[in-house]
Amino acid sequence: MTSRIPRDSRLRLVRPRPLAAAPRAMNQRRSRRPAPRPPEGTPAPAELARMARSRLADAARVAHWADAALGPGRDAATADGKATLSETTAERAAADLGLTAAQIRADWDTARLAGLVEVHGDSARPGWRLRAWDRDDSAVLRGWVALFDAWSLAYPEPADHEPAAVAEVVSAMPQVLSFLQLSAGPVPVEQLLDLLQQRVTELRTERCEISYGPDPGAPAGAAPTTVPSAEPTPDLAPLLDWALHALASVGALTDGDGQATLTPLGSWAVWVKLEQICVAAQSPAGNIEQGAEDMLRGCAQLRPNAARAEYRAWLAARPVGSAVTELIDAARGEDALLRGLAFEALRVVGAPAEADVHAVVDEAALRPYALLWLAEHDGADPEDAHEVLTRQEATWLWVDTAAAVADHGEAPMLVRHLESAVQPTVPQLLDEVRAVGHPRTVQVLVALAAAHPDPALAKAVRRAAFQVHTGG
């Protein structure tokens, strides 16, 4: 989760590759290694999912309420086009659910960070994780991990500290969490504070943030010399206290009596991060017999050639018209991975799908995929098809693909996804990602910040996530 290798921290992207290559990268798997076993005493996945459901129960309740009360044709969720609940909506939810408006707002924010609800303009809709809430333990665990990754957004940060100091603490906390996980028990807060101070100093040294001044140990009358001296580290005790409270608020640890202890969920999540394991849905047996959504999920772990063979077999077992309708309906869902795979399957369909693909060009979420499909169908080279997209459409597709990688891929794959961006620099990418208005922007940026090894880049991405989250 952390690295001590000195690196160039300037914010930049490596030479970009065509955007059209990005979806294919998701099917490129490294050779599999034996799955590491979790530490002894780690609860079974079903028990971890039960804990996550319990922790997110209030957020799921508000998300279900929003699904029923704020759907298309009903009242708006927000009054200002941002993700914050309007006063009227919060009071209405409080009355319906028997809670206070403050509780509703807190649960709403948690639901958004966990991907249980997504806001589009002034309307809200349930995320794919909410749809799978009762039947898919991996979806529940992914929702909780998304909240865990966004712990710094889930609890108000101290108002009387410099943003740079807060960002340094956020960047250093993975080291603290790793130490807690390896300790497998209560750790005194004083010990964590020492570790935090050491890690912050390391981060500043890696960024070469040192000042030069007279050597205080030089003898009187000696020629003036300069020696590097680290800038004084700010008082980190209040910031550590904030970080521990924030992590406790998402259920990652318990904090009391001068000690901190990871919860079973927190210990498991840190272990997952350390081992770079994702809780991927297993391919169901008998894909040909499944509906489009389950078939696509089953093909997600297959190599491209094997997946295309599965698509052909699935299509051969049903009328083309109904098969195309099923695939497009799956693409309209909340899971971005299925959206990309659905259009891969439509490529296998070919000409019979052209009219249906044309019909969805005006749907914002499907437009980039449809335009690429049509360009390739008209004979464009797949490596050049991305040129039919506007800058905004390409950015939307980049965020959507990043959402799929964040939900179903590994952290290094998300870092490599930066290569597919059309923007030449990270600051420019972040500006355009914020402007494009994708509903998964916050989750994508938080996941990228958590995965990227460069602390300066991660800090910039985390700041952008915070600004999107707060509507700034």
Buried (B, 14 or more C-beta within 10 A) or exposed (E): BBEEEEEEBEBEBEEEBBBBBBBEBBBEEEEEEEEEEBEEEBBEBEBBBBBBBEBBEBBBBBBBBBBEBBEEEEEBBBEEEBBBBBEEBBBBBBEEBEBEBEBBBBBBBBBBBBBBBBBBEBBBBBBBBBBBBEEBBBBBBBBBBBBBBBBBBBBEBEEEBEEEBBBBBBBBBBBBBBBBBEBEEBBEBEBBBEBBBEBBBBBBBBBEBEEEEEEEEEEEEEEEEEEEEEEEBBEBEBBBBBBBBBBBBBBBBBBEEEBBBBBBBBBBBBBBBBEEBBBBBEBEEEBBEBEBBBBBBBBBBBEEEEBBBBBBEBBEEEEBEEBBBBBBEBBBBBBBBBBBBBBBBBBBBEEEBBEBBEEBBEEEBBBBBBBBBBBBBEEBEBEEBBBBBEEEBBBBBBBBBBBBBBBBBBBEBBBBBBBBBBBEEBEBBBBBBBEBBBBBBBBBBBBBBBBBBBBBBBBBBBBBBBBBBEEE
